[in-house]
Each structure stands twice: as C-alpha cells, then as structure tokens.
C-alpha cells in the first residue's frame, strides 16, 4: 500500500512518451517536493509549539506551494515546476535563516538543497545549474553580511533557537540521507533498465546476425544454382554446336554460348566472394578472356591481350551489363579484327575517375567499316542497349584499329 502510494506520488505528470532524462527529473522533483512538504508540515508544527505562530503560518504556506509544484508537473509545466520549486525553497531557507538567526541552524537545509539541485540538473544545462547553485550561496552571503538582521525576530529566546537547531539538524540530516537514498535507488533502477536494454540489444544483434547468416547462405545458394543452370545451358549450346555443320549457325551458337557464359562467370564470382553483392571485375575479366580464347583456339595464340584493371568492385546490376559488353567487344576482336594477320594486340582498361567508371577496349586490327553506326548486328544492338542501361556514354574510334570507350557513373551502395 505504502509502495503504491509512493509510486503514485513519483509518477505525477509522467507520460509514456517522455524520454529517460525527463522522466528522471519529474520523478525526483515529485519525490523531493513530497519530502519538503513533509518537513514543512513538521517544521510549522514545531514553530507553533514554540509559540511562534507567524513563522508557523509561513512554513505551512510553503507546504501549500509544494502542492502547487505537483499541479505544475501534472499540467505538463515540468521545467517551470523544477525551477520554481528550487527558487522558492532557496527563498524560504533564506527567510527563516535570517528570521531565526544562525543559532537555529536553518542554514543546514542548504545542504539537501544543493544535493537536490545537483540531482535534478546535469552538466548539459550549465546555465540552470550555475543559477540554482549560485542563488543559495548569494542568499547565504547576504545573511552573513547583514548579521542575520533582515528578518530577525526578537520573540525567539536562546532556548527556542537551541530547540530549533536540534530539530533542524535532525530534519536536514534526514533529508540528506533520504535524498541520497532516492538518488541511489534511481541510479540502481537506471542501471537495471540499462542492463535490460543492453540484453535486449544483444539479443537483437544475435537475431540480426543469425538472419544475416541465413541471408548470406541463401544468396550463395541462389548464385550457385543460377551458375549451375547457366552452365547447363552452356553445355546444351556445346552439344548443339557439335551437331551443326553450317559455319554461320555454329558462330551464332558460339556467340550465344559466350554471352551465357559471361553471365555465369558473374554468379560464379559472387558465389566465391566473401561479399555476396560485389564482383571483383579484375578477376572476372581474366576468366572471361580465358573463356573467349578457348572459344577461338585458332587465333588465340597469335593475339596478345593486355589488361589494366583498377581494383574496382561492381554490384551485380552493373557487373552483368559490363561483362556482356566486354564479351561482345572481345568476340568481335577475335572474329574480325585480325583477319589476314599473323598477330594482334588487344588492350583492356577499366579505371575510375572520381565517381565515373571508364571501360576501354582497343585493338590494332583492321578497324570497323565506315557504316558501322548503321549496323543492325546483334552485337552492336547489345552494346547500345547495355550502355543505355548503365546510363553511360559510349563511342567507337577507328584509327589504326578500333577503340571503344564507355563512361558511366559508379553506383555507390547505400
């Protein structure tokens, strides 16, 4: 019953949407205010029994102000409630310290007040903290400098002051002890809440890691299956090529097989990669060159391929179009560039310039025909379509061979 009552006092004006910092301030303000209310009631009764009705009325009025603070918190004026409470308490201590003299020990209440100020504010609120700490010090200095003569009461005897000192030292010490108890209890609760949240966060992280591991396994399986399916298609092309005698048909099937193989290599790279979303394009290019050389064995030995590939990783949406474009260009080089020649050179460059990527393929072959722009060959259509898919700009240059250059913006993963 008592615990529920204390809880209801602490939670006056509290809302579930409030953050931890505000909830702590509201709770401590309510608790400190209730303690002050209780002390004021006892102090007023003590002064009344000493025959000082005037001071007893003022003290009881101070208890009434504590009720006003509760109302402010309940109405949502939390910062005003806290500051008003501390200012009024500073003023009350100042008044009764001067009223009853230094012998009464009223100044002892400054110690729990300073504790309350420290507990209710943090160092991020420097102005408020400095103001509330400075105010009681200034008021104490005023009483000292005026020799406690501003509100001095001649009705109090030395015996009355001694009894007041005994009462005040008991109440102020009790208030300090209780304030410290509240703060320690609050810190323990905060520690328990923090530990609970830490445990929840660890559990969430474990769940995320588990889900991420499952996702990586699933992605690896997907890439593996796609690669295997494309390998089956490649094998079917090989079987079909072996049964076809027409050279033109064989070339068409071979080019189609190489296109499928270029996509299969992407998924193979992803499957072997630690990062399931990025392709090491340098390693991919080497494998693609080996595959195309294997497809054209009669000319491969007389063609030198030079590569200059920067350490660039591409996501799958960029790697597949780039791989297909490179496949078309290399296939054209091996098929047409070196006809009637005993040797040839192909240069491949893939570099980054700022946030732009540049793919360049150059050969020293016979060069494209003048009407290559009007060509409706599948290879040219594929290059044009994939360049547009990458939002890139490409061009062919014919000068002692053919040079292809494609520039497009690098997509940075979010």
C-alpha positions as CSV (number, residue, x, y, z in Angstrom):
1,X,0.0,0.0,0.0
2,X,2.8,2.4,1.0
3,X,4.8,1.4,-2.0
4,X,1.9,2.1,-4.4
5,X,1.3,5.5,-2.7
6,X,5.0,6.4,-3.2
7,X,4.9,5.3,-6.8
8,X,1.8,7.4,-7.5
9,X,3.5,10.4,-6.0
10,X,6.6,9.8,-8.1
11,X,4.6,9.5,-11.3
12,X,2.6,12.6,-11.1
13,X,2.6,14.3,-14.6
14,X,4.6,11.4,-16.2
15,X,3.7,10.3,-19.7
16,X,4.9,7.1,-21.5
17,X,6.2,9.2,-24.5
18,X,8.7,11.0,-22.2
19,X,12.4,10.2,-22.5
20,X,14.5,8.8,-19.7
21,X,16.1,12.2,-18.8
22,X,12.7,14.0,-18.4
23,X,11.1,11.0,-16.6
24,X,14.0,11.1,-14.1
25,X,13.6,14.8,-13.5
26,X,9.8,14.6,-13.0
27,X,10.2,11.6,-10.6
28,X,12.9,13.3,-8.5
29,X,11.1,16.6,-8.4
30,X,8.0,14.9,-7.1
31,X,9.9,12.9,-4.6
32,X,11.9,15.9,-3.3
33,X,8.8,18.0,-3.2
34,X,7.0,15.4,-1.1
35,X,9.9,15.3,1.3
36,X,9.9,19.1,1.5
37,X,6.1,19.1,2.1
38,X,6.6,16.7,4.9
39,X,9.4,18.7,6.5
40,X,7.4,21.9,6.2
41,X,4.5,20.4,8.0
42,X,6.7,19.2,10.9
43,X,8.6,22.5,11.0
44,X,5.4,24.5,11.1
45,X,4.1,22.4,13.9
46,X,7.4,22.7,15.8
47,X,7.3,26.5,15.4
48,X,3.7,26.6,16.5
49,X,4.5,24.6,19.7
50,X,7.4,27.1,20.3
51,X,4.8,29.8,20.3
52,X,5.9,31.4,17.0
53,X,2.6,31.4,15.2
54,X,3.8,33.9,12.5
55,X,6.7,31.6,11.3
56,X,4.4,28.6,11.6
57,X,1.9,30.1,9.2
58,X,4.7,30.9,6.6
59,X,6.1,27.4,6.9
60,X,2.7,25.9,6.3
61,X,2.2,28.2,3.3
62,X,5.5,26.7,2.0
63,X,3.9,23.3,2.3
64,X,1.0,24.6,0.2
65,X,3.4,25.6,-2.5
66,X,4.7,22.0,-2.7
67,X,1.1,21.1,-3.8
68,X,1.3,23.8,-6.5
69,X,4.5,22.1,-7.8
70,X,2.6,18.8,-8.0
71,X,-0.1,20.6,-10.0
72,X,2.6,22.1,-12.4
73,X,4.0,18.7,-13.1
74,X,0.6,17.2,-13.6
75,X,-0.2,20.1,-16.1
76,X,3.0,19.5,-18.1
77,X,5.0,22.5,-16.9
78,X,7.9,20.3,-15.8
79,X,10.8,22.7,-16.2
80,X,8.9,25.5,-14.5
81,X,7.9,23.2,-11.7
82,X,11.5,22.2,-11.0
83,X,12.9,25.7,-11.2
84,X,10.1,27.2,-9.2
85,X,10.5,24.6,-6.5
86,X,14.2,25.2,-6.1
87,X,13.9,29.0,-6.2
88,X,11.1,29.1,-3.6
89,X,12.9,26.6,-1.3
90,X,16.0,28.8,-1.6
91,X,13.9,31.9,-0.6
92,X,12.3,30.1,2.3
93,X,15.6,28.9,3.7
94,X,17.0,32.5,3.3
95,X,14.0,34.0,5.1
96,X,14.0,31.6,8.1
97,X,17.8,31.6,8.3
98,X,17.6,35.4,8.9
99,X,14.4,35.2,10.9
100,X,15.7,32.7,13.5
101,X,19.4,33.5,13.4
102,X,22.5,31.4,12.8
103,X,22.0,29.7,16.2
104,X,18.8,28.0,14.9
105,X,20.7,26.0,12.2
106,X,18.2,26.8,9.4
107,X,21.2,27.2,7.1
108,X,21.7,23.4,7.4
109,X,18.9,23.0,4.9
110,X,21.2,24.4,2.2
111,X,23.0,21.0,2.1
112,X,20.0,18.9,1.0
113,X,19.0,21.8,-1.3
114,X,22.4,21.7,-3.1
115,X,22.1,17.9,-3.4
116,X,18.6,18.3,-4.9
117,X,20.0,20.9,-7.4
118,X,22.8,18.5,-8.4
119,X,20.5,15.6,-8.9
120,X,17.9,17.5,-10.9
121,X,20.3,19.0,-13.4
122,X,23.2,17.7,-15.4
123,X,26.2,19.5,-16.9
124,X,24.5,19.9,-20.2
125,X,22.2,22.5,-18.5
126,X,25.1,24.7,-17.4
127,X,23.1,27.9,-17.1
128,X,20.3,26.5,-14.9
129,X,22.8,24.5,-12.8
130,X,25.0,27.6,-12.2
131,X,22.0,29.8,-11.5
132,X,20.4,27.4,-8.9
133,X,23.7,26.7,-7.2
134,X,24.7,30.4,-7.1
135,X,21.3,31.6,-5.7
136,X,21.6,29.9,-2.3
137,X,25.2,30.9,-2.0
138,X,24.3,34.6,-2.7
139,X,21.4,34.4,-0.2
140,X,23.7,32.9,2.5
141,X,26.3,35.6,1.9
142,X,23.5,38.3,2.3
143,X,22.6,36.9,5.7
144,X,26.2,36.7,6.8
145,X,26.9,40.3,5.6
146,X,23.8,41.7,7.4
147,X,24.5,39.6,10.5
148,X,21.1,37.9,10.1
149,X,19.3,41.2,10.7
150,X,16.9,41.4,7.7
151,X,14.0,39.4,9.2
152,X,15.3,38.9,12.8
153,X,12.6,38.0,15.3
154,X,13.0,39.3,18.9
155,X,10.4,36.8,20.1
156,X,12.8,33.8,19.9
157,X,14.8,33.1,23.0
158,X,18.2,31.3,23.1
159,X,16.4,28.1,24.3
160,X,13.9,28.4,21.4
161,X,16.8,28.7,19.0
162,X,18.6,25.7,20.5
163,X,15.4,23.6,20.2
164,X,15.1,24.8,16.6
165,X,18.7,23.8,15.9
166,X,18.1,20.3,17.2
167,X,15.0,19.9,15.1
168,X,16.7,21.4,12.0
169,X,19.9,19.3,12.2
170,X,17.7,16.2,12.6
171,X,15.4,17.1,9.6
172,X,18.3,18.4,7.4
173,X,20.3,15.2,8.0
174,X,17.3,13.0,7.4
175,X,16.6,15.0,4.2
176,X,20.2,14.5,3.0
177,X,20.1,10.8,3.8
178,X,16.7,10.4,2.1
179,X,17.8,12.4,-1.0
180,X,20.8,10.2,-1.3
181,X,18.7,7.1,-0.9
182,X,16.3,8.3,-3.6
183,X,19.2,9.1,-5.9
184,X,20.9,5.7,-5.3
185,X,17.6,3.9,-5.8
186,X,17.0,5.8,-9.0
187,X,20.6,5.0,-10.3
188,X,20.0,1.3,-9.5
189,X,16.8,1.4,-11.4
190,X,18.5,3.2,-14.3
191,X,21.3,0.6,-14.2
192,X,18.7,-2.2,-14.3
193,X,16.9,-0.6,-17.2
194,X,20.2,-0.1,-19.0
195,X,21.2,-3.7,-18.4
196,X,17.8,-4.8,-19.7
197,X,18.1,-2.7,-22.8
198,X,21.7,-4.0,-23.3
199,X,20.4,-7.5,-23.0
200,X,17.6,-6.8,-25.5
201,X,20.1,-5.1,-27.8
202,X,22.4,-8.1,-27.6
203,X,19.5,-10.4,-28.3
204,X,18.5,-8.2,-31.3
205,X,22.1,-8.2,-32.6
206,X,22.2,-12.0,-32.3
207,X,18.9,-12.3,-34.2
208,X,20.2,-9.9,-36.9
209,X,23.5,-11.8,-37.2
210,X,21.6,-15.1,-37.5
211,X,19.2,-13.6,-40.1
212,X,22.2,-12.1,-42.0
213,X,24.0,-15.5,-41.9
214,X,20.9,-17.2,-43.3
215,X,20.6,-14.5,-45.9
216,X,24.2,-15.0,-47.0
217,X,23.7,-18.7,-47.2
218,X,20.6,-18.2,-49.2
219,X,22.3,-15.8,-51.6
220,X,25.2,-18.1,-52.0
221,X,22.8,-20.9,-52.8
222,X,20.9,-18.7,-55.3
223,X,24.1,-17.7,-57.1
224,X,25.3,-21.3,-57.1
225,X,22.1,-22.5,-58.6
226,X,22.0,-19.7,-61.2
227,X,25.6,-20.6,-62.1
228,X,24.7,-24.3,-62.4
229,X,21.6,-23.6,-64.5
230,X,23.6,-21.3,-66.9
231,X,26.3,-24.0,-67.0
232,X,23.7,-26.5,-68.2
233,X,22.6,-24.0,-70.9
234,X,26.2,-23.6,-71.9
235,X,26.6,-27.4,-72.2
236,X,23.4,-27.6,-74.3
237,X,24.9,-25.0,-76.6
238,X,28.1,-27.1,-76.8
239,X,26.1,-30.2,-77.7
240,X,24.2,-28.2,-80.3
241,X,27.4,-26.7,-81.8
242,X,28.9,-30.2,-82.2
243,X,26.0,-31.3,-84.3
244,X,25.8,-28.3,-86.6
245,X,27.8,-28.2,-89.8
246,X,26.9,-24.8,-91.1
247,X,29.7,-22.3,-90.1
248,X,27.3,-19.4,-89.7
249,X,25.0,-21.3,-87.5
250,X,27.9,-22.5,-85.4
251,X,29.2,-19.0,-85.0
252,X,25.7,-17.8,-83.8
253,X,25.5,-20.6,-81.3
254,X,29.1,-20.0,-80.1
255,X,28.4,-16.2,-79.6
256,X,25.2,-17.1,-77.7
257,X,27.1,-19.6,-75.6
258,X,29.7,-17.0,-74.7
259,X,27.0,-14.5,-73.7
260,X,25.5,-17.0,-71.3
261,X,29.0,-18.0,-70.1
262,X,29.8,-14.3,-69.3
263,X,26.7,-14.1,-67.0
264,X,27.6,-17.5,-65.4
265,X,31.0,-16.2,-64.5
266,X,29.4,-13.2,-62.7
267,X,27.4,-15.5,-60.5
268,X,30.4,-17.8,-60.0
269,X,32.4,-14.7,-58.8
270,X,29.6,-13.8,-56.4
271,X,29.4,-17.3,-55.1
272,X,33.1,-17.4,-54.4
273,X,33.2,-13.8,-53.0
274,X,33.0,-13.1,-49.2
275,X,30.7,-10.2,-50.1
276,X,27.7,-11.5,-51.9
277,X,26.9,-8.2,-53.5
278,X,30.2,-7.1,-55.2
279,X,32.2,-8.6,-58.1
280,X,35.9,-8.3,-58.4
281,X,36.0,-7.1,-62.0
282,X,39.7,-7.7,-62.5
283,X,39.5,-11.4,-61.7
284,X,36.3,-11.6,-63.7
285,X,37.9,-10.1,-66.8
286,X,40.8,-12.6,-66.7
287,X,38.3,-15.5,-66.5
288,X,36.3,-14.0,-69.4
289,X,39.4,-13.6,-71.6
290,X,40.3,-17.3,-70.9
291,X,36.8,-18.4,-71.9
292,X,36.8,-16.4,-75.2
293,X,40.3,-17.6,-76.1
294,X,39.2,-21.1,-75.5
295,X,36.3,-20.5,-77.9
296,X,38.6,-19.3,-80.7
297,X,41.7,-21.6,-80.4
298,X,42.9,-21.0,-84.0
299,X,43.7,-17.3,-83.4
300,X,44.2,-17.1,-79.6
301,X,47.9,-18.0,-79.7
302,X,48.7,-15.1,-82.1
303,X,46.7,-12.4,-80.1
304,X,48.2,-10.7,-77.0
305,X,45.8,-9.3,-74.5
306,X,47.0,-6.5,-72.2
307,X,44.8,-5.6,-69.2
308,X,44.9,-2.6,-66.9
309,X,42.0,-3.1,-64.4
310,X,41.8,-1.0,-61.3
311,X,40.8,-2.6,-58.0
312,X,37.1,-1.9,-58.6
313,X,34.2,-3.9,-57.3
314,X,30.9,-3.8,-59.0
315,X,27.4,-4.8,-57.8
316,X,25.6,-7.4,-59.8
317,X,23.4,-4.9,-61.6
318,X,26.5,-3.1,-63.0
319,X,28.8,-6.2,-63.5
320,X,26.4,-8.1,-65.8
321,X,26.0,-5.3,-68.4
322,X,29.7,-4.6,-68.3
323,X,30.6,-8.3,-68.6
324,X,28.2,-8.7,-71.6
325,X,29.6,-5.5,-73.3
326,X,33.2,-6.8,-72.8
327,X,32.2,-10.2,-74.1
328,X,30.8,-8.6,-77.3
329,X,33.9,-6.5,-77.9
330,X,36.3,-9.3,-77.4
331,X,34.3,-11.6,-79.5
332,X,34.3,-9.1,-82.4
333,X,38.1,-8.6,-82.0
334,X,38.8,-12.3,-82.3
335,X,36.3,-12.8,-85.1
336,X,37.0,-9.8,-87.3
337,X,39.9,-7.5,-86.2
338,X,42.8,-9.7,-87.2
339,X,41.7,-11.4,-90.4
340,X,44.6,-11.8,-92.7
341,X,47.1,-11.0,-89.9
342,X,49.5,-13.3,-88.1
343,X,49.3,-11.4,-84.8
344,X,47.4,-8.8,-82.9
345,X,47.1,-6.8,-79.7
346,X,44.1,-6.1,-77.6
347,X,44.3,-3.6,-74.7
348,X,41.6,-3.5,-72.0
349,X,41.4,-0.8,-69.4
350,X,38.8,-0.4,-66.6
351,X,39.5,2.6,-64.4
352,X,37.7,5.1,-62.1
353,X,37.9,8.8,-62.5
354,X,36.2,10.5,-59.5
355,X,32.7,8.9,-59.4
356,X,32.9,7.9,-63.0
357,X,34.0,4.5,-64.4
358,X,35.7,4.1,-67.8
359,X,35.8,0.9,-69.8
360,X,38.1,1.0,-72.8
361,X,38.9,-1.8,-75.3
362,X,41.3,-1.1,-78.1
363,X,42.8,-3.4,-80.9
364,X,45.3,-2.8,-83.7
365,X,43.2,-4.7,-86.2
366,X,41.7,-3.8,-89.5
367,X,39.1,-1.4,-87.9
368,X,35.4,-1.1,-88.2
369,X,33.7,-0.4,-91.5
370,X,32.6,3.1,-92.2
371,X,29.0,2.2,-92.0
372,X,29.3,0.5,-88.6
373,X,26.9,3.0,-87.0
374,X,24.1,1.8,-89.3
375,X,24.9,-1.9,-88.5
376,X,21.9,-3.8,-87.2
377,X,24.1,-6.7,-86.0
378,X,23.1,-8.3,-82.6
379,X,26.4,-7.4,-81.1
380,X,26.0,-3.7,-81.8
381,X,22.4,-3.7,-80.6
382,X,23.6,-5.5,-77.3
383,X,26.3,-2.9,-76.8
384,X,24.0,0.0,-77.4
385,X,21.2,-1.3,-75.2
386,X,23.5,-2.2,-72.3
387,X,25.3,1.1,-72.4
388,X,21.9,2.8,-72.1
389,X,21.0,0.5,-69.2
390,X,24.1,1.8,-67.4
391,X,23.2,5.4,-68.3
392,X,26.6,5.7,-69.9
393,X,28.0,7.4,-73.0
394,X,30.0,5.3,-75.4
395,X,31.9,5.9,-78.7
396,X,33.9,4.0,-81.3
397,X,37.1,5.4,-82.7
398,X,38.7,3.9,-85.9
399,X,42.4,4.8,-86.2
400,X,44.9,2.0,-86.8
401,X,42.4,-0.3,-85.3
402,X,39.3,0.1,-83.3
403,X,38.9,1.8,-79.9
404,X,35.7,1.5,-77.8
405,X,35.2,3.8,-74.8
406,X,32.3,3.7,-72.3
407,X,31.9,6.1,-69.4
408,X,29.2,5.8,-66.8
409,X,28.6,6.8,-63.2
410,X,29.6,4.5,-60.4
411,X,26.7,3.4,-58.3
412,X,27.6,3.6,-54.6
413,X,25.7,1.1,-52.3
414,X,23.5,2.8,-49.7
